[in-house]
């Protein structure tokens, strides 16, 4: 099963999928690690889980979070590890031209080398723009 979290400043939308079938959907508070504590985030995730939801059945977590920068990688990883120990962190890499353009516009984008400061594995996305 995979668990996808889309976290903004006020709400996090969660969706659990098993082989393409939605198993659970729920919401929790938004998690901007610049403004909350680790204990608060862990407690709130646990509180938001549906009663019949087994976090140990989750194989992969995809967490898209507001305010998650290099300073918060450890924070977010620890919070998820307390709810689902052993989660594998997967990143999507982008082509260097996109990284350059994003950074020129004040947006965050990590290079392949920077991705591995926070994630366990990565897959390539849009690395061959001429194909």
N, C-alpha and C positions, 0 to 999 in steps of 0.2 A: 504494500500500500504506500502511496505517496501522500504527503500533506503539503498543501500550498497555502502560504500566508501572504496576504497583501496588506501591509501595515502602514497606515497613515498616522497623522498626529492624533486623531480622535478615535478611529476604529480600525480593528484588524479583522478582515474577512478570511475565514479558514474554509478549506475544502479538502476532504479526504477522498482519494480515488483508488480503486482497486481494479486493475485491468480495464481502465476506461469507464468504470461505473462509479458514480458518485455514491459514497458510503455515508458521508456526513458533511453537513455544512453548519457552521456556527460563527458567532462573532464574539470578539473580546474588545477590550479597550485598545486604543492605538498605542504603539510603543516607540517613542522617540527616546533612545538611550541617553540623550543629553539631558532629559528631564525626569527620568524615573530611576529607581534603584533596581538592582538585580533581584532582590527578594520580592519586590513588588511585582515585577514582570512574571516571575515564576509562579507566584501565588495566583495572579490573575489568569494566566494560561490554564492552570489546574482548575480554577473555579469555572472557567468557560467551557471546559470539555464536557460534551454530553455524557450522561450517566453511563451509557452502554459503550462508550468509546474506549478502546484499549490502546494507549500510546505505544506499547511494546510491539504492536502490529505494524507500526510505521517503519518502512525501510529507508525512505528518503524524505527530507524536508526541504522545500523551496521557500525561502523566506525573503520577501521583497520588503525592505523596511525604509522608512523615512529617517533621515539623520544618521544612518549607519555608515560611518567613515572609518578610516584606519584606526582611530582612537577607540572605536566601539566594537571592533571585531571580536575580541575576547569576551566582552560583555554579552553579546548576543549568542555566541557559541555556548557559553556557560549556562545561560538561561535555558536554551533548548536542551542542552545535555542533562539538566536537572529534571526535565519533563520526559525526554526520550534519550537516555544514554546510548552512546554509540552511533548517533546519527551521522550520516555521510553528507558532507557539504559539497555541493556541485555548483560550479560557476559556468557562465556562458561568456566566452571571450568574443571580442569584436575586432575588426580590422584596424590597423594603426591609424588610418585616415579618419575613422570615426572618433577614435580616442582624441586625436589632435583637435578636431572640430569641436567636440564636446568640451574639452578643457578651455579652448579659446572663448567659449560662451559661458564659462563659469560653472559648467556641469561636471560632475564626477564621472570618471571612466577609468578603469584600471587596465594596465598593460598585462600581458600574460605573466610576466615575472611578479607583478604586484598581486595578482589574483591569488597566488599560492601563499601569501601572507595570511590569508583568511580562509581559503577553501582547500579541500582535500584533492579534488580533481576538477578538470575543466574540459569543456568541449568547444570546438571552434564554431563560430557563427559568422557568416558573411566574410570569410577570410579570402575568398576568391571572387572579387568584384567583377572580374572580366569574364567569368564563365557564363 
